[in-house]
């Protein structure tokens, strides 16, 4: 229960942080629109087109990824899994790890016991965070539920090629 409460708090913090970023973007966007209004009054179409290109990039940079993440999380109906992912996304954000989250179909039910799923998912995410946090971290998380089966893929960048021959040995991890 304590873990669930902590995950819910992390989820709320992520939502509050996103809300703050949207407020800041709204403030910036208002100022940018003022500049475009002047260009429109002067009939400067080139300036307006340039503004639109810059603003689109600015929007994607500031909020696009966060909005996609929130949409992906909303597609997970299995609340414990959504809560765990939300918590780990917050950790990745703090460590400035770029995250691509893809939820292909709604995740409704998982046949695996919840505790086992969370343990496995948590280990995979923690390992990816540890490996990716070293330098310009990137993590890609894909969840695909198809015909009642849930497929999970987590990929991250790494510094050196893992020793694939050592995979069968105890206490070896590729991160």
PyMOL commands that set and color helices and strands:
alter all, ss='L'
color gray80, all
select helices_A, chain A and resi 2-41+45-74+79-94+114-132+164-166
alter helices_A, ss='H'
color red, helices_A
select strands_A, chain A and resi 98-103+138-146+149-156
alter strands_A, ss='S'
color yellow, strands_A
deselect
rebuild
show_as cartoon
